[in-house]
Amino acid sequence: MNGLFVGLTTLDLIYLTSELPKTNQKIVALNQTIAAGGPATNAAVTFSYLTNRATVVGILGKHPLSQLILSDLDACSINFVDLDPQHIESPAVSSIFVLENTGERSVISVNAKQTQATPEQLRHDILQGIDLVLIDGHQMAVSYAIASQAKIAGIPVVVDGGSWKTGFNQVLPLADYVICSANFYPPQCRTQSDVFQYLSSLKIPFIAITQGNQPILYQIDGKLEQIKINPIQAVDTLGAGDIFHGAFCHYILETQNFAEALESASKIATKSCLSFGTRQWMR
C-alpha cells in the first residue's frame, strides 16, 4: 500500500530529564536522541514500518541539517518529495523535553511557518499510485490542492487535527476521515460536542477525537461510540498521536473498518509510549 503524507518535517532534539529547566538554569539530561519528526513525518515512518510504502511531501532544501533529516528518513525507507530543493535556510528544529516520571513532553519549534509551499510547486503526477493521503495542516495550500485532486480520484483523505490551523475550513470538507486531538477546537467550538457537531456539518463520514490515555471518541452515522485505552506507565508520550495516525492509515486500508482501525492504531500508539524517543518501540 502507498501512502502520501503532507505536512511538517523537523529535526527533533529529544532529551529525557527529571525536571524542566527554570529561568537561567542549566540541567543535565538523563538521555538524548535525534530523529526526523513532525506529525506527517512520524506518521509516515509508522506507516512504512507496518510494511507499506510512504512518501512525505514538504520542504527541506539544502541546509546541512536537512541532510541529517534525509539520512534518517532514508534509513526508515521514506521517500521525500522536496517542494523547494534550493531552499537554503535551516529546516525547523524542535527542542523537546520528556519528563522521566510521567512521560509528558514539552516542545518548542517554529514548525512550517517559514517554509510554506504553493500548489505550483507540486508535480502533476503527485498522486500516481497513491492509495491514501494524510494531511497534518502544516502545508495548507498544498494540502488543499492535493486533497482536491484526491477527492476527484477517489483516494481517501485522512486529516490529523492536532490543533486548529487557518485553512482547515477548506481542507476538512474534502476529508473522509478526521481524527482530532483533545486540543482541536474550530472557531466557535468550546466542547467536544461542538467539535463533533461542526465536523458533522461538513459531511465528513468518519470522525474521532483522541484523548491521550482516556477513551477515543468516534462517530459513525451520527452515533457516538468510544474505545478504551489500555492503562500503562508511560515512559515517553512524544509522537504518540502521530504514530497513531500512521498506524490508522495502515489499518483502515487493511480492514476498511473505522472502529477496528482506531482500536488497532491505539495499541500501536500505546506501545510507542513504553520507550524513550519516537523510534525505539520499533526495535
Secondary structure in CASP SS format (residue, H / E / C, confidence):
PFRMAT SS
TARGET T0000
AUTHOR 0000-0000-0000
METHOD secondary structure of the structure
MODEL  1
M C 1.00
N E 1.00
G E 1.00
L E 1.00
F E 1.00
V E 1.00
G C 1.00
L C 1.00
T C 1.00
T E 1.00
L E 1.00
D E 1.00
L E 1.00
I E 1.00
Y E 1.00
L E 1.00
T E 1.00
S C 1.00
E C 1.00
L C 1.00
P C 1.00
K C 1.00
T C 1.00
N C 1.00
Q C 1.00
K C 1.00
I C 1.00
V C 1.00
A C 1.00
L C 1.00
N E 1.00
Q E 1.00
T E 1.00
I E 1.00
A E 1.00
A E 1.00
G E 1.00
G C 1.00
P H 1.00
A H 1.00
T H 1.00
N H 1.00
A H 1.00
A H 1.00
V H 1.00
T H 1.00
F H 1.00
S H 1.00
Y H 1.00
L C 1.00
T C 1.00
N C 1.00
R E 1.00
A E 1.00
T E 1.00
V E 1.00
V E 1.00
G E 1.00
I C 1.00
L C 1.00
G C 1.00
K C 1.00
H C 1.00
P H 1.00
L H 1.00
S H 1.00
Q H 1.00
L H 1.00
I H 1.00
L H 1.00
S H 1.00
D H 1.00
L H 1.00
D H 1.00
A H 1.00
C C 1.00
S C 1.00
I E 1.00
N E 1.00
F E 1.00
V E 1.00
D E 1.00
L C 1.00
D C 1.00
P C 1.00
Q C 1.00
H C 1.00
I C 1.00
E C 1.00
S C 1.00
P C 1.00
A E 1.00
V E 1.00
S E 1.00
S E 1.00
I E 1.00
F E 1.00
V E 1.00
L E 1.00
E C 1.00
N C 1.00
T C 1.00
G C 1.00
E C 1.00
R E 1.00
S E 1.00
V E 1.00
I E 1.00
S C 1.00
V C 1.00
N C 1.00
A C 1.00
K C 1.00
Q C 1.00
T C 1.00
Q C 1.00
A C 1.00
T C 1.00
P H 1.00
E H 1.00
Q H 1.00
L C 1.00
R C 1.00
H C 1.00
D C 1.00
I C 1.00
L C 1.00
Q C 1.00
G C 1.00
I C 1.00
D C 1.00
L E 1.00
V E 1.00
L E 1.00
I E 1.00
D C 1.00
G C 1.00
H C 1.00
Q C 1.00
M H 1.00
A H 1.00
V H 1.00
S H 1.00
Y H 1.00
A H 1.00
I H 1.00
A H 1.00
S H 1.00
Q H 1.00
A H 1.00
K H 1.00
I H 1.00
A H 1.00
G C 1.00
I C 1.00
P C 1.00
V E 1.00
V E 1.00
V E 1.00
D E 1.00
G E 1.00
G C 1.00
S C 1.00
W C 1.00
K C 1.00
T C 1.00
G C 1.00
F H 1.00
N H 1.00
Q H 1.00
V H 1.00
L H 1.00
P H 1.00
L H 1.00
A C 1.00
D C 1.00
Y E 1.00
V E 1.00
I E 1.00
C E 1.00
S C 1.00
A C 1.00
N C 1.00
F C 1.00
Y C 1.00
P C 1.00
P C 1.00
Q C 1.00
C C 1.00
R C 1.00
T C 1.00
Q H 1.00
S H 1.00
D H 1.00
V H 1.00
F H 1.00
Q H 1.00
Y H 1.00
L H 1.00
S H 1.00
S H 1.00
L C 1.00
K C 1.00
I C 1.00
P C 1.00
F E 1.00
I E 1.00
A E 1.00
I E 1.00
T E 1.00
Q E 1.00
G C 1.00
N C 1.00
Q E 1.00
P E 1.00
I E 1.00
L E 1.00
Y E 1.00
Q E 1.00
I E 1.00
D C 1.00
G C 1.00
K E 1.00
L E 1.00
E E 1.00
Q E 1.00
I E 1.00
K C 1.00
I C 1.00
N C 1.00
P C 1.00
I C 1.00
Q C 1.00
A C 1.00
V C 1.00
D C 1.00
T C 1.00
L C 1.00
G C 1.00
A H 1.00
G H 1.00
D H 1.00
I H 1.00
F H 1.00
H H 1.00
G H 1.00
A H 1.00
F H 1.00
C H 1.00
H H 1.00
Y H 1.00
I H 1.00
L H 1.00
E H 1.00
T H 1.00
Q C 1.00
N C 1.00
F H 1.00
A H 1.00
E H 1.00
A H 1.00
L H 1.00
E H 1.00
S H 1.00
A H 1.00
S H 1.00
K H 1.00
I H 1.00
A H 1.00
T H 1.00
K H 1.00
S H 1.00
C C 1.00
L C 1.00
S C 1.00
F C 1.00
G C 1.00
T C 1.00
R C 1.00
Q H 1.00
W H 1.00
M H 1.00
R C 1.00
END
